[in-house]
Amino acid sequence: MGRIPGSKKKRMWIREGDVVIANPWEVQDSKADVTWKYTRPQIEWLERKGYLN
């Protein structure tokens, strides 16, 4: 379970299957803050370079 903090909330929509960077909460390991969502060209580049399987 993740949440989009602050000013990014209105600009960022997350769907199932999106690639994101999430920082887990210190008090609850089951929750996290979403800090970045990758676009399709960024995901393709990460796959080509071997960062994503």
Backbone as a chain_set.jsonl record, in Angstrom:
{"seq": "MGRIPGSKKKRMWIREGDVVIANPWEVQDSKADVTWKYTRPQIEWLERKGYLN", "coords": {"N": [[0.856, -1.161, 0.0], [0.648, 2.136, -0.89], [1.167, 5.7, -0.713], [0.65, 8.887, -2.264], [2.48, 11.627, -1.642], [1.781, 15.042, -0.673], [2.259, 17.722, -2.981], [2.42, 16.227, -5.309], [0.228, 14.67, -5.474], [-2.081, 15.483, -6.966], [-1.112, 15.481, -9.552], [-0.133, 12.962, -10.216], [-1.071, 9.773, -11.19], [-1.517, 6.465, -10.315], [-1.437, 3.23, -11.627], [-2.194, -0.293, -11.615], [0.605, -2.258, -12.297], [2.306, -0.199, -13.044], [5.624, 1.206, -12.929], [7.335, 2.225, -10.15], [9.122, 4.256, -7.719], [9.326, 3.591, -4.383], [9.346, 4.58, -1.01], [9.62, 2.912, 1.953], [7.689, 3.254, 4.978], [8.976, 4.096, 8.191], [7.692, 3.333, 10.531], [5.655, 1.545, 9.803], [6.021, -1.254, 7.977], [4.436, -2.206, 5.953], [3.433, -0.122, 4.487], [4.043, 2.672, 2.238], [5.614, 5.622, 0.794], [5.082, 6.966, -2.372], [7.516, 8.084, -4.486], [8.388, 8.508, -7.092], [7.287, 8.042, -10.427], [7.821, 6.104, -13.211], [7.972, 6.863, -16.725], [6.817, 5.461, -19.89], [8.971, 5.527, -21.929], [11.173, 5.75, -20.187], [11.001, 3.353, -18.741], [11.446, 1.492, -20.785], [14.113, 2.119, -21.41], [15.376, 1.446, -18.968], [14.879, -1.305, -19.007], [16.365, -2.094, -21.293], [18.971, -1.526, -20.435], [19.242, -3.359, -18.441], [18.376, -3.01, -15.826], [15.83, -3.626, -15.051], [13.99, -6.639, -14.901]], "CA": [[0.0, 0.0, 0.0], [1.454, 3.35, -0.962], [0.425, 6.955, -0.835], [1.356, 9.925, -2.996], [2.489, 12.751, -0.716], [1.794, 16.464, -0.975], [1.936, 18.379, -4.241], [2.385, 15.252, -6.399], [-1.036, 13.928, -5.394], [-3.009, 15.843, -8.033], [-0.478, 15.301, -10.853], [0.336, 11.605, -10.442], [-2.035, 8.697, -11.047], [-0.827, 5.181, -10.332], [-2.266, 2.076, -11.977], [-1.549, -1.585, -11.419], [1.592, -2.537, -13.328], [3.235, 0.921, -13.205], [6.906, 1.073, -12.251], [7.501, 3.381, -9.277], [10.058, 4.188, -6.602], [8.567, 3.757, -3.148], [10.125, 4.581, 0.227], [8.802, 2.362, 3.047], [7.59, 3.996, 6.224], [9.779, 3.536, 9.278], [6.836, 2.784, 11.586], [4.853, 0.441, 9.259], [6.679, -1.781, 6.788], [3.464, -2.544, 4.923], [3.024, 1.091, 3.782], [5.17, 3.406, 1.667], [5.356, 6.837, 0.038], [5.511, 6.869, -3.766], [8.286, 9.29, -4.762], [8.61, 8.707, -8.52], [6.644, 7.119, -11.349], [8.54, 6.1, -14.479], [7.199, 6.916, -17.957], [7.081, 4.316, -20.765], [10.338, 5.542, -22.467], [12.125, 5.496, -19.099], [10.926, 1.926, -18.435], [12.125, 0.797, -21.881], [15.548, 2.341, -21.241], [15.803, 0.633, -17.828], [14.888, -2.703, -19.432], [17.498, -2.28, -22.202], [20.212, -1.471, -19.659], [19.278, -4.5, -17.535], [17.987, -2.666, -14.458], [14.554, -4.308, -14.803], [13.935, -7.966, -15.541]], "C": [[0.906, 1.229, 0.0], [0.575, 4.58, -1.05], [1.295, 7.948, -1.584], [1.318, 11.178, -2.133], [2.364, 14.114, -1.399], [1.391, 16.9, -2.362], [1.863, 17.415, -5.419], [1.035, 14.554, -6.501], [-1.962, 14.23, -6.567], [-2.432, 15.578, -9.419], [-0.133, 13.86, -11.18], [-0.78, 10.601, -10.177], [-1.282, 7.395, -11.211], [-1.83, 4.086, -10.667], [-1.492, 0.811, -11.678], [-0.617, -1.857, -12.6], [2.559, -1.395, -13.591], [4.509, 0.664, -12.426], [7.144, 2.362, -11.463], [8.67, 3.16, -8.315], [9.238, 4.482, -5.355], [9.509, 3.67, -1.955], [9.256, 4.069, 1.363], [8.799, 3.272, 4.28], [8.443, 3.315, 7.275], [8.916, 2.837, 10.329], [5.99, 1.604, 11.118], [5.514, -0.03, 7.972], [5.716, -2.078, 5.652], [3.001, -1.33, 4.119], [4.248, 1.856, 3.303], [4.682, 4.699, 1.026], [5.892, 6.636, -1.371], [6.231, 8.177, -4.099], [8.486, 9.546, -6.246], [7.868, 7.641, -9.302], [7.375, 7.237, -12.681], [7.578, 6.152, -15.654], [7.574, 5.726, -18.827], [8.49, 4.378, -21.377], [11.402, 5.279, -21.394], [12.156, 4.013, -18.75], [11.647, 1.127, -19.51], [13.638, 0.935, -21.765], [16.095, 1.495, -20.091], [15.853, -0.85, -18.193], [16.063, -2.999, -20.356], [18.832, -2.335, -21.465], [20.312, -2.602, -18.639], [18.925, -4.186, -16.095], [16.675, -3.325, -14.055], [14.579, -5.648, -15.509], [12.724, -8.104, -16.404]], "O": [[1.826, 1.33, 0.812], [-0.599, 4.508, -1.412], [2.522, 7.865, -1.547], [0.246, 11.74, -1.91], [2.784, 14.302, -2.541], [0.336, 16.517, -2.869], [1.285, 17.766, -6.447], [0.739, 13.916, -7.511], [-2.573, 13.311, -7.112], [-3.193, 15.46, -10.379], [0.14, 13.559, -12.342], [-1.361, 10.572, -9.092], [-0.494, 7.24, -12.145], [-2.914, 4.011, -10.088], [-0.274, 0.844, -11.506], [-1.007, -1.704, -13.758], [3.548, -1.591, -14.297], [4.494, -0.006, -11.393], [7.155, 3.453, -12.033], [9.139, 2.038, -8.124], [8.542, 5.495, -5.281], [10.368, 2.79, -1.896], [8.262, 4.705, 1.713], [9.777, 3.961, 4.571], [8.614, 2.096, 7.252], [9.351, 1.866, 10.947], [5.636, 0.745, 11.925], [5.562, 0.709, 6.988], [6.137, -2.191, 4.501], [2.247, -1.488, 3.16], [5.339, 1.726, 3.859], [3.493, 4.858, 0.749], [7.024, 6.187, -1.55], [5.639, 9.253, -4.01], [8.731, 10.687, -6.639], [7.822, 6.48, -8.898], [7.53, 8.335, -13.217], [6.497, 5.565, -15.603], [8.556, 5.043, -18.536], [9.177, 3.357, -21.355], [12.421, 4.649, -21.676], [13.227, 3.467, -18.489], [12.379, 0.187, -19.198], [14.368, -0.029, -21.997], [17.16, 0.892, -20.221], [16.748, -1.572, -17.752], [16.698, -4.045, -20.225], [19.718, -3.105, -21.833], [21.366, -2.785, -18.03], [19.153, -5.018, -15.217], [16.428, -3.558, -12.872], [15.134, -5.769, -16.601], [12.518, -9.151, -17.017]]}, "num_chains": 1, "name": "protein.A"}
